[in-house]
């Protein structure tokens, strides 16, 4: 008997939906959200019904009967640090996703949407898989310069792991036998040091660590941020939004669309050119830093995510990092396939982890 699995992946600037019949992709849809569309929502959780209506519209257009689905797998969200794996939705997981106990991110909506969409289907199951809070960091990587501010593992775990496994399969090796630097270049940028199947260090791309991206500020001068917070010109929610969803390209250029930025460069916009160069410069620095975590013994550098579609970005990065190790580009992401395959494994009897 075939299983029908729906993948839902809410990103910071998009909502992706895909349907699989076992391993076969039946359709995949991606809806981009402009800064203007998202601006009215004060918090990520406020986007729930907005995103739900988008998913329902897609399913209606594709003539999908919700009662025919066996599982819906949402991208994991901002819950407590947990092991890699697949978790079935339960009341505690729902509570922690809705609250965003480690911060706000659109990915937290994935499990909530999955759960809501199976309410009328008693035999379907709702899961999250390899959420952004997967934590395998080595102890030395957790220490910052002050004990009140430990470093946290918050990154594109699902896609980084999926791309790591895909690359290993393509070269005839096991992911667990490789040392890789994997850079997810999307609405957020995270760069992980993968040592034998564990991500031993990674920048926290959500809370403000590492390179800036389409709409995230990345690492900012700490003292300047502290002074801003006590200036009384901004509220705490406004500052957090500045860091997590209104920074990067959006703050500098008024758009989070890299394609528009590159079009401006073609028309002679010198500031757009400088910001573009800074984006690549900071990504390259982070890749170099993670190569030192692996003592320079890097089997490959893998570039993935939506920004990896940009040949300008890839060419510029190659000129800066190719001396470290061979570089492979996997543009876009394999998250939809990874979500579905994780759900399919559960339906076929694999053990599911319990969030508790």
C-alpha positions in Angstrom: 0.0 0.0 0.0 1.3 3.4 -1.0 1.6 6.2 1.6 0.8 9.8 0.9 3.0 12.3 2.8 2.8 16.1 2.7 5.8 18.3 3.5 5.3 21.8 4.8 8.3 24.1 5.1 7.6 27.7 6.3 10.7 29.8 5.8 11.4 33.4 6.7 10.3 34.6 3.3 8.5 31.7 1.7 6.1 28.8 2.3 6.9 25.5 0.5 4.5 22.6 0.2 5.1 19.2 -1.5 3.2 16.0 -1.8 4.8 12.5 -2.1 3.4 9.1 -2.9 6.0 7.0 -1.2 9.3 8.3 -2.8 7.5 9.8 -5.8 7.1 13.5 -5.9 3.5 14.4 -7.0 3.9 18.2 -6.9 6.0 20.9 -5.2 4.9 24.5 -4.7 6.7 27.5 -3.4 5.0 30.8 -2.5 7.3 33.8 -1.8 6.3 36.4 0.7 7.4 40.0 0.3 8.5 42.2 3.2 5.2 44.2 2.7 3.1 41.1 3.1 4.8 40.1 6.4 5.2 43.5 7.9 1.7 43.6 9.5 2.5 40.6 11.7 4.2 41.6 15.0 5.2 38.0 15.9 5.9 34.9 13.8 3.0 33.0 15.5 0.7 35.8 14.2 1.4 34.5 10.7 -0.2 31.1 11.4 -3.6 31.7 9.7 -1.9 33.6 6.8 0.3 30.6 6.2 -2.5 28.1 6.7 -4.7 29.7 4.1 -1.8 29.6 1.7 -1.3 25.9 2.3 -5.1 25.2 1.9 -5.2 27.2 -1.3 -2.3 25.2 -2.7 -4.0 21.9 -1.8 -7.3 23.0 -3.3 -5.5 24.0 -6.5 -3.8 20.7 -6.7 -7.1 18.9 -5.8 -5.6 17.2 -2.7 -8.1 15.5 -0.3 -6.8 16.0 3.2 -8.5 12.7 4.2 -6.2 10.8 1.8 -3.0 11.9 3.6 -1.2 9.4 5.8 1.2 12.0 7.3 2.1 15.6 7.3 5.7 16.5 8.2 6.5 20.1 9.1 9.9 21.7 9.4 10.9 21.6 13.0 11.0 24.8 15.1 12.3 26.7 18.1 11.8 24.1 20.8 14.4 23.0 23.4 17.7 21.5 22.2 17.1 17.9 21.1 18.7 15.0 19.3 18.4 14.7 15.5 15.5 12.6 14.4 11.7 12.6 13.9 9.2 13.7 16.6 5.5 13.2 16.5 3.4 16.2 17.5 2.1 16.1 21.1 0.7 18.8 23.5 4.1 19.7 24.9 5.7 20.0 21.5 2.7 22.1 20.4 3.1 24.4 23.4 6.9 24.9 22.9 6.5 25.5 19.1 3.8 28.1 19.7 5.7 29.8 22.4 9.0 29.7 20.6 11.0 29.0 23.7 14.4 29.6 22.0 13.2 32.5 19.9 11.0 33.3 16.9 11.3 31.7 13.5 8.8 30.8 10.8 9.9 27.2 10.9 8.1 26.8 14.2 4.8 27.1 12.2 5.6 23.8 10.3 4.6 21.4 13.1 1.6 23.6 14.1 0.3 23.6 10.5 0.8 19.9 10.2 -1.1 19.2 13.3 -4.0 21.6 12.4 -4.4 20.1 8.9 -4.9 16.5 10.2 -7.6 17.5 12.7 -10.4 16.1 10.4 -8.3 13.0 9.5 -8.2 10.5 12.4 -5.6 8.1 10.8 -3.1 10.7 9.7 0.0 11.6 11.8 1.8 14.9 12.2 5.6 15.1 12.7 8.6 17.4 12.7 12.0 16.2 11.6 15.6 17.3 12.3 14.5 20.7 13.7 16.7 23.8 13.8 17.5 23.2 17.5 19.4 19.9 16.9 22.3 20.2 19.2 25.6 18.2 18.8 28.1 21.0 19.5 31.3 20.1 21.2 31.7 21.6 24.7 34.5 24.0 23.7 32.2 25.5 21.0 29.5 26.4 23.6 31.6 29.0 25.4 31.5 32.6 24.4 33.4 35.4 26.1 31.0 35.6 29.0 29.3 32.8 31.0 25.9 34.6 30.7 25.9 34.2 27.0 26.6 30.6 25.9 26.6 29.9 22.2 23.7 27.9 21.0 23.1 25.4 18.1 20.3 26.9 16.0 20.7 26.2 12.3 19.4 24.7 9.1 19.8 21.2 10.5 17.4 19.5 8.1 18.9 20.8 4.9 22.5 20.6 6.0 22.1 17.0 7.0 20.2 16.1 3.8 22.8 17.7 1.6 25.6 16.0 3.5 24.0 12.6 3.0 23.2 13.4 -0.7 26.8 14.4 -1.3 28.1 11.3 0.4 25.8 9.1 -1.7 27.0 10.8 -4.9 30.7 10.1 -4.1 30.1 6.5 -2.9 30.8 7.2 0.8 29.0 7.4 4.1 28.1 10.8 5.6 29.4 9.5 8.9 32.8 9.0 7.4 33.3 12.5 6.1 34.4 15.9 7.4 32.5 18.6 5.7 31.8 22.3 5.9 28.2 22.9 4.8 26.9 26.4 4.2 23.2 27.0 3.9 22.7 30.2 2.1 19.1 31.3 2.2 16.8 33.8 4.1 19.3 33.0 6.9 22.9 31.8 6.6 24.3 29.0 8.7 27.7 27.3 8.3 28.3 24.0 10.0 31.4 21.9 10.7 30.3 18.3 10.1 32.6 15.7 11.7 31.6 12.1 11.1 27.9 12.6 11.2 27.8 15.2 14.0 27.6 19.0 13.6 30.3 19.9 16.2 30.1 23.7 15.6 27.7 26.0 13.8 26.8 29.7 13.9 23.4 30.6 15.4 21.8 32.1 12.3 18.6 33.1 14.1 19.7 35.0 17.2 22.4 37.0 15.5 25.6 35.1 14.9 27.7 34.8 11.8 27.2 36.3 8.3 24.3 38.6 7.5 21.8 37.4 5.0 18.7 38.4 3.0 16.8 39.7 6.1 19.0 38.8 9.2 21.6 41.0 10.7 24.1 38.3 11.7 26.9 39.3 14.1 26.6 42.9 15.2 29.0 45.0 17.4 27.8 44.1 20.9 28.4 47.4 22.6 26.5 49.3 19.9 23.6 46.9 20.2 23.6 47.4 24.0 23.6 51.2 23.7 20.7 51.0 21.2 18.7 48.8 23.6 19.0 51.4 26.3 18.4 54.4 24.1 14.6 54.2 24.5 14.3 54.7 20.8 13.4 51.0 20.2 11.4 48.4 22.1 12.8 44.9 22.8 10.5 43.3 20.1 11.7 45.9 17.6 15.3 45.1 18.3 14.7 41.4 18.0 12.9 41.9 14.8 15.8 44.0 13.5 18.1 41.1 14.2 16.0 38.2 13.0 13.9 39.5 10.1 14.6 43.1 9.2 18.4 43.1 8.9 20.8 42.1 6.1 20.0 43.0 2.5 16.5 44.3 3.6 18.0 46.8 6.1 20.7 48.0 3.7 18.8 48.1 0.4 15.1 47.8 1.3 14.7 44.4 -0.4 15.4 40.8 0.6 15.4 39.6 -3.0 19.0 38.9 -4.1 17.9 39.0 -7.7 16.7 42.6 -7.4 20.0 43.5 -5.7 22.0 42.0 -8.6 19.8 43.8 -11.1 20.6 47.1 -9.3 24.3 46.3 -9.6 23.9 45.8 -13.4 22.4 49.3 -13.6 25.4 50.8 -11.8 24.2 50.9 -8.1 27.6 51.1 -6.3 26.1 50.7 -2.8 24.2 47.5 -3.9 27.5 46.2 -5.2 29.3 46.9 -1.9 26.5 45.2 0.1 26.6 42.2 -2.2 30.4 42.0 -1.8 30.0 42.2 2.0 27.5 39.4 2.0 29.9 37.1 0.2 32.9 38.3 2.2 31.2 37.4 5.5 30.1 34.0 4.3 33.6 33.2 3.2 35.0 34.2 6.6 32.6 31.9 8.4 33.5 29.0 6.1 37.1 29.6 6.8 36.5 29.7 10.5 34.6 26.3 10.4 37.5 24.8 8.5 39.8 25.5 11.5 37.3 23.7 13.7 38.0 20.6 11.5 41.8 21.3 11.8 41.9 22.0 8.0 41.0 18.4 7.3 38.0 19.2 5.1 36.9 16.6 2.6 34.6 19.1 0.9 32.7 22.4 1.2 29.1 22.2 0.2 27.1 25.3 -0.7 23.3 25.0 -0.7 20.2 27.1 -0.2 18.4 29.6 -2.4 21.3 32.1 -2.7 23.4 29.3 -4.2 21.4 29.8 -7.4 23.3 33.1 -7.8 26.3 32.5 -10.1 27.7 35.9 -9.0 27.7 34.7 -5.4 29.1 31.3 -6.2 31.9 32.7 -8.4 32.9 35.2 -5.8 32.8 32.6 -3.0 34.9 30.1 -5.1 37.6 32.7 -5.5 37.8 33.0 -1.7 37.4 29.4 -0.4 38.5 26.9 -3.0 42.0 26.7 -1.6 40.5 25.1 1.5 38.9 22.0 -0.1 36.9 21.0 -3.2 33.7 23.0 -3.4 30.4 21.5 -4.5 27.2 23.5 -5.2 23.7 22.1 -4.4 21.5 25.1 -5.2 18.1 25.3 -3.5 17.5 22.7 -0.8 16.4 19.1 -0.4 14.3 19.9 2.7 11.0 18.9 1.2 12.3 15.5 0.2 14.0 15.0 3.5 10.9 15.9 5.4 8.8 13.4 3.4 11.3 10.6 3.6 11.5 11.0 7.4 7.7 10.8 7.6 7.7 7.8 5.3 10.1 6.0 7.5 7.8 6.5 10.5 4.8 5.2 8.5 6.8 2.1 7.6 7.5 1.3 11.2 10.7 3.1 12.2 10.8 4.3 15.8 9.7 7.8 16.4 11.2 10.0 19.1 9.1 11.4 21.9 9.3 15.1 22.8 9.3 15.4 26.6 
